[in-house]
Amino acid sequence: MNIATISSQRQITLPKRLLLELKLKPKQKVLIERHKKGVLVRPVRTSVTQELAGSLTKYIHPSKLGIPFDVIMEETQKKVARELAKK
């Protein structure tokens, strides 16, 4: 069992041992759910896409920055379809 204290700022510091067991890192997100007997705190595991988000920005043409992913995917699918039709 682990005991934590709620600070005057309404923050909870989780015990180091628990953080290590759960492999939680500083600034990592956790999911907090309400249950009948209390609360459940679970690590939010990000996808590779989320972890790499922004890391490829330097390879993207400035005119494409800020365009929604689904729009880029649609453009890509159309371009691939055109290329395949040529073969």
C-alpha positions in Angstrom: 0.0 0.0 0.0 1.2 3.5 -0.8 0.1 6.6 1.0 0.2 10.1 -0.6 -0.8 13.5 0.8 -2.9 16.1 -1.0 -1.1 19.5 -0.9 -2.6 22.9 -0.3 -2.5 23.2 -4.1 -4.6 20.0 -4.4 -1.7 18.1 -5.9 -0.7 14.5 -5.1 2.9 13.3 -5.3 3.1 9.6 -6.0 5.7 7.6 -4.1 8.9 7.0 -6.0 8.7 3.3 -5.6 5.3 3.3 -7.3 6.5 5.5 -10.1 9.4 3.2 -10.8 7.2 0.1 -10.7 4.8 1.7 -13.2 7.7 3.0 -15.3 6.3 6.6 -15.2 8.5 9.5 -16.2 8.3 13.2 -15.4 5.6 15.0 -17.4 4.0 11.7 -18.6 0.3 11.7 -18.7 -1.8 9.5 -16.4 -5.5 8.7 -16.6 -7.5 9.2 -13.4 -10.8 7.4 -13.2 -13.5 7.4 -10.5 -14.5 4.1 -9.1 -17.0 3.0 -6.5 -14.3 2.5 -3.9 -12.0 5.5 -4.9 -9.9 6.5 -7.8 -7.8 4.6 -10.3 -4.6 6.1 -11.7 -3.3 4.5 -14.9 -0.4 5.5 -17.1 -1.4 6.7 -20.6 0.8 4.9 -23.1 1.3 7.0 -26.2 1.6 5.6 -29.7 4.8 5.9 -31.7 3.0 8.5 -33.8 2.3 10.7 -30.8 5.8 10.3 -29.4 7.3 11.4 -32.8 4.8 14.2 -33.4 6.7 17.3 -34.4 10.0 15.5 -34.9 9.7 15.5 -38.6 8.7 19.1 -39.0 12.0 20.1 -40.5 11.4 17.6 -43.4 7.9 19.0 -44.2 7.5 21.8 -46.8 6.3 25.0 -45.0 3.2 25.1 -47.1 2.0 21.8 -45.6 2.4 22.8 -42.0 -0.9 23.1 -40.2 -2.9 21.0 -42.6 -5.0 18.3 -40.9 -3.7 14.8 -41.1 -6.8 13.5 -42.9 -6.4 16.0 -45.7 -2.7 15.0 -46.2 -3.7 11.3 -46.2 -6.4 12.0 -48.8 -3.9 13.9 -51.0 -1.3 11.1 -50.6 -3.9 8.4 -51.5 -4.8 10.3 -54.7 -1.2 10.7 -55.6 -0.4 7.1 -55.1 -3.5 6.1 -57.1 -2.3 8.3 -60.0 1.2 6.7 -59.9 -0.2 3.2 -59.8 -2.5 4.0 -62.7 0.5 5.0 -64.8 2.0 1.5 -64.5 
